[in-house]
Amino acid sequence: MTVRHERISVATTRREETVDITARVKAAVTRAKIGDGIVTVTVAHTTAAVFVNENADPDVQKDLLTSLERAVPRDAKYAHAEGNGPAHVKAVLIGNSVSLSVREGAVDLGTWQGIYFAELDGPRERNATITVIGD
C-alpha cells in the first residue's frame, strides 16, 4: 500500500470564489503511481472549503456562491468579532474535505464533475492537502 501526501497552494483574488483544482488533483494521483485506491483533498482553513460539482458550465459556480449568500447573508448579525462570521458558516455547510475513488490510476469523476476549492474570506494564499492511498 502506498500513501502519498502533497500540499498545494491556491491563490485567490476575490472575497468569495471557486477555483477548479481538478487538474492538480489528477496530477497528484498520477505521481502517486497507484492503480486503485482513494484520493482525499483536505482544506485546513476555517473559512475555505472543497467540493465536487459540475465543471462544464461556469454559471453553476456563480449560482452556488449566489445561493450561499442568500442562505448565509453577509449583512446579517454575527457575534464573531473578526467580521468573517458568514465565511465560517459557509465553510461548515460545504465541508473541508472530499474523498474520491481512484480506479486504474485515475480519479473516478463523472463526465461533468470537477473538484473545486471554495474561497469564502479572501483574497488569500491558501493550502490544501491531497492524500492518495492505494496499491
Backbone torsions as a table, in degrees:
resi	resn	phi	psi	omega
1	MET	NA	136.2	178.4
2	THR	-108.8	137.6	172.1
3	VAL	-127.6	125.2	-179.2
4	ARG	-134.2	131.1	177.6
5	HIS	-113.1	137.7	172.9
6	GLU	-133.1	137.7	174.7
7	ARG	-103.7	131.4	175.3
8	ILE	-115.9	152.3	177.2
9	SER	-103.7	138.0	178.6
10	VAL	-126.3	113.0	178.4
11	ALA	-92.0	125.5	178.9
12	THR	-110.0	156.4	-174.5
13	THR	-120.6	-7.1	-178.4
14	ARG	-130.6	166.8	177.6
15	ARG	-59.2	-47.4	178.3
16	GLU	-132.5	128.0	177.0
17	GLU	-162.7	164.7	172.8
18	THR	-115.9	143.2	-178.8
19	VAL	-124.5	123.1	179.0
20	ASP	-72.5	116.3	179.2
21	ILE	-112.6	15.5	-176.4
22	THR	-56.0	-49.0	-177.1
23	ALA	-62.2	-36.5	-179.4
24	ARG	-69.2	-37.8	177.6
25	VAL	-68.7	-43.7	178.0
26	LYS	-60.3	-40.4	179.3
27	ALA	-64.6	-39.3	178.0
28	ALA	-64.0	-39.0	177.3
29	VAL	-64.7	-42.1	177.4
30	THR	-60.5	-45.3	179.5
31	ARG	-63.6	-29.2	-179.8
32	ALA	-71.4	-20.6	176.0
33	LYS	55.8	46.9	174.5
34	ILE	-109.5	155.3	176.8
35	GLY	-90.2	-51.8	-176.7
36	ASP	-135.2	140.9	-179.9
37	GLY	167.0	-143.6	179.0
38	ILE	-138.2	156.7	170.9
39	VAL	-127.8	133.9	177.8
40	THR	-121.9	134.7	174.9
41	VAL	-112.9	125.0	-177.4
42	THR	-124.2	135.5	177.0
43	VAL	-109.2	121.2	-177.6
44	ALA	-99.4	50.8	176.8
45	HIS	-132.2	148.6	-179.3
46	THR	-92.5	-2.6	177.3
47	THR	-127.7	30.0	175.1
48	ALA	-144.5	165.7	-175.3
49	ALA	-154.2	176.6	177.3
50	VAL	-142.6	144.1	-177.2
51	PHE	-156.5	167.2	174.1
52	VAL	-112.5	133.7	178.2
53	ASN	-159.8	-177.9	-179.0
54	GLU	-61.4	138.9	178.2
55	ASN	-120.2	11.8	-179.1
56	ALA	-88.8	-37.9	-176.4
57	ASP	-116.7	112.9	-178.7
58	PRO	-61.6	-18.4	177.7
59	ASP	-65.1	-23.9	177.2
60	VAL	-61.9	-41.3	179.1
61	GLN	-65.9	-40.5	177.1
62	LYS	-62.4	-44.2	179.3
63	ASP	-61.5	-39.5	179.0
64	LEU	-60.7	-50.9	-179.1
65	LEU	-64.1	-38.7	177.8
66	THR	-64.8	-41.6	179.5
67	SER	-67.3	-38.9	176.3
68	LEU	-63.3	-38.4	178.5
69	GLU	-65.1	-38.9	176.9
70	ARG	-65.8	-40.9	-177.7
71	ALA	-73.5	-36.0	-176.6
72	VAL	-132.1	78.0	-174.0
73	PRO	-67.9	142.6	180.0
74	ARG	-63.7	-32.2	-174.3
75	ASP	-91.0	8.9	174.8
76	ALA	-74.9	167.9	-179.7
77	LYS	-86.9	121.5	177.6
78	TYR	-122.0	141.2	-178.9
79	ALA	-77.1	-24.7	-177.0
80	HIS	-60.2	122.7	-170.3
81	ALA	-71.9	-20.4	-176.0
82	GLU	-75.1	-11.8	179.2
83	GLY	86.7	4.6	-180.0
84	ASN	-116.2	29.1	177.9
85	GLY	-51.5	-45.4	-179.2
86	PRO	-63.3	-32.0	178.9
87	ALA	-64.4	-39.1	178.0
88	HIS	-64.0	-43.6	-179.8
89	VAL	-64.6	-45.5	179.8
90	LYS	-61.8	-38.6	178.9
91	ALA	-63.1	-39.2	177.5
92	VAL	-65.7	-39.9	-179.4
93	LEU	-65.9	-38.2	-179.1
94	ILE	-80.8	-49.0	179.7
95	GLY	111.6	156.8	-175.4
96	ASN	-104.0	4.0	177.2
97	SER	-155.2	156.4	171.0
98	VAL	-136.1	145.2	175.9
99	SER	-123.6	135.2	-177.5
100	LEU	-132.8	151.8	176.7
101	SER	-73.2	146.4	169.6
102	VAL	-114.5	122.6	-178.9
103	ARG	-128.8	128.7	179.5
104	GLU	51.9	41.4	174.8
105	GLY	79.8	8.3	-177.2
106	ALA	-132.7	149.5	175.3
107	VAL	-65.3	130.0	-175.8
108	ASP	-89.6	78.1	177.9
109	LEU	-100.6	153.2	173.6
110	GLY	-71.4	166.1	-176.3
111	THR	-51.8	-41.1	-174.5
112	TRP	-105.3	13.2	-175.3
113	GLN	-95.6	145.1	173.3
114	GLY	-138.1	164.8	179.5
115	ILE	-107.2	128.1	-173.7
116	TYR	-124.2	139.5	169.1
117	PHE	-92.9	130.9	179.5
118	ALA	-107.9	114.9	173.2
119	GLU	-88.6	127.1	-176.9
120	LEU	-122.7	-1.1	-179.3
121	ASP	-155.2	53.3	-175.4
122	GLY	-101.1	-165.4	-0.9
123	PRO	-79.5	148.5	-178.2
124	ARG	-155.6	169.5	168.3
125	GLU	-97.4	120.3	-175.8
126	ARG	-117.9	172.0	177.7
127	ASN	-133.8	152.9	171.2
128	ALA	-139.8	150.8	176.9
129	THR	-111.5	129.9	176.8
130	ILE	-106.8	120.7	179.3
131	THR	-115.8	124.0	179.4
132	VAL	-113.7	127.7	-179.5
133	ILE	-129.3	130.3	175.9
134	GLY	166.6	-170.9	-180.0
135	ASP	-115.9	NA	NA
